Structure formats: structure tokens, C-alpha cells
Amino acid sequence: MKKLLSLFLVLVITLSAVACSKGKADNINDLAGDYELYAMTENGKKYDSEELQSLTALGLEISFKIDKKSNAELNLMGTKTKFKVDVNKHTLSRGGKSLKYTFKNGIMKWSNNKTVLKFKKKK
């Protein structure tokens, strides 16, 4: 469990790096909503939704939400971080740094060269 929790700290590092990916969203309405982390790959090791849900069962929530004003908020086990969404550039930005994302079929994916995080949009 400690290893899995430490891997989520990679998320913080990932958000400060610029990723290389392409995204597709017509407008902010396509992205707006609540998301839950459902898959992660770190250094080739894959974590599925069952493994990630065990964290939620322990009260360690990892979620993401986007509003229709292009504001986003990451909830990383109670620590909330705000971002701005640019649907034209397909980026999440904070503090002068940006992270590219892709969005397809209700899945938002962020990645860098070692970590891939996938958030699934809640219905």
C-alpha cells in the first residue's frame, strides 16, 4: 500500500512537467464534470481500477473536476490543487507550467515519459 501511495506522489511531479500528447475536445462543455482516477501506469507497472479503488475504501480519494468556466481542481487525498483548462491547446496550467492531456470517450489522460494517469468522467 505504501508503494501505491508513493506512486500517487508522482502525480504532483507529473503536473509540473510538460507532457507530449494530442487531445480532442470541441469545447469546455465536453470536458466539464467530475472524474475519478481509474488507471495508472508507472515505470511500466500498471495499476487497474480495483487496486485504485482500495485507496478510496481507505478514505484516500483521488479525483478531478472541471467546471464550465475552464477551472479545474485535483483532489489528491484531501489536498486540492487548482488549474486552468485550455481546450484549444489541450493543456492544464498552473503557475506558468502546463501539462498536455488527451480526452476521448469520457477518458482524460495525462502523461509524461514514465507515468500515465487516466481519469474517467463520472456520469
C-alpha positions in Angstrom: 0.0 0.0 0.0 2.9 2.4 0.8 4.3 1.8 -2.7 0.9 2.6 -4.3 0.5 5.7 -2.2 4.0 6.9 -3.1 3.3 6.4 -6.7 0.5 8.9 -6.4 3.0 11.5 -5.3 4.4 11.1 -8.8 1.2 12.9 -9.8 2.5 16.1 -8.3 5.7 15.8 -10.3 3.8 14.9 -13.4 1.7 18.1 -13.1 4.8 20.2 -13.1 6.2 18.6 -16.2 5.2 19.3 -19.8 3.8 16.2 -21.5 3.7 15.4 -25.2 0.3 14.3 -26.4 -2.6 15.4 -28.5 -6.1 16.0 -27.3 -9.6 16.4 -28.8 -12.4 18.4 -27.2 -14.9 20.7 -29.1 -15.5 23.0 -26.1 -15.3 23.2 -22.3 -18.8 21.5 -22.1 -17.2 18.3 -23.4 -14.8 18.3 -20.5 -16.9 19.8 -17.7 -17.7 17.3 -14.9 -16.3 15.1 -12.2 -13.6 12.5 -12.8 -12.2 9.6 -10.9 -8.7 8.1 -11.3 -9.3 4.6 -12.8 -5.9 3.5 -14.2 -2.3 4.4 -13.8 1.0 3.2 -15.2 4.3 4.0 -13.5 7.6 2.8 -15.0 5.8 0.0 -16.9 3.8 -1.2 -13.9 0.0 -1.0 -14.4 -2.5 -0.3 -11.7 -6.1 -1.0 -12.5 -9.4 0.3 -11.1 -9.6 -2.4 -8.4 -6.2 -1.5 -7.0 -7.0 2.2 -7.1 -10.5 1.7 -5.5 -8.8 0.1 -2.5 -7.4 3.6 -1.8 -10.9 5.1 -1.9 -12.1 2.4 0.5 -9.4 3.7 2.9 -10.7 7.3 2.5 -7.9 8.3 0.2 -9.8 10.0 -2.6 -8.1 10.9 -5.9 -10.4 12.8 -8.1 -10.5 15.7 -10.6 -13.3 18.1 -11.7 -13.6 20.7 -14.4 -16.3 23.5 -14.5 -17.7 25.3 -17.5 -15.5 28.3 -16.8 -12.3 26.3 -17.6 -11.4 25.9 -13.9 -10.1 22.5 -12.8 -9.4 21.1 -9.3 -7.4 18.0 -8.4 -8.2 16.4 -5.1 -5.2 14.3 -4.1 -6.1 12.6 -0.9 -7.5 15.8 0.6 -5.0 18.2 -0.9 -6.7 20.3 -3.6 -4.9 22.0 -6.4 -6.4 24.3 -8.9 -5.7 24.5 -12.7 -6.9 26.3 -15.8 -8.0 24.3 -18.8 -7.3 25.4 -22.3 -9.3 23.3 -24.7 -7.6 24.8 -27.8 -4.1 23.9 -26.6 -5.3 20.8 -24.7 -3.5 21.8 -21.6 -4.0 22.1 -17.8 -2.0 25.0 -16.5 -0.8 26.2 -13.1 1.9 28.6 -12.0 3.3 29.1 -15.5 3.6 25.4 -16.3 1.3 23.3 -18.4 0.5 19.7 -18.9 -0.9 18.3 -22.1 -3.9 16.0 -21.9 -6.0 13.9 -24.3 -9.7 13.4 -24.0 -11.7 10.6 -25.7 -14.8 8.7 -24.8 -15.0 10.2 -21.4 -11.4 9.5 -20.5 -8.9 12.2 -19.7 -5.3 11.1 -19.9 -2.2 12.8 -18.7 1.2 11.5 -19.2 4.9 12.1 -19.1 7.7 9.8 -20.1 7.3 7.5 -17.1 3.8 8.0 -15.8 0.3 7.7 -17.4 -2.8 8.7 -15.4 -6.3 8.1 -16.7 -9.3 9.8 -15.2 -12.8 8.5 -16.1 -15.6 11.0 -16.3 -18.5 10.2 -13.8 -22.0 10.1 -15.3 
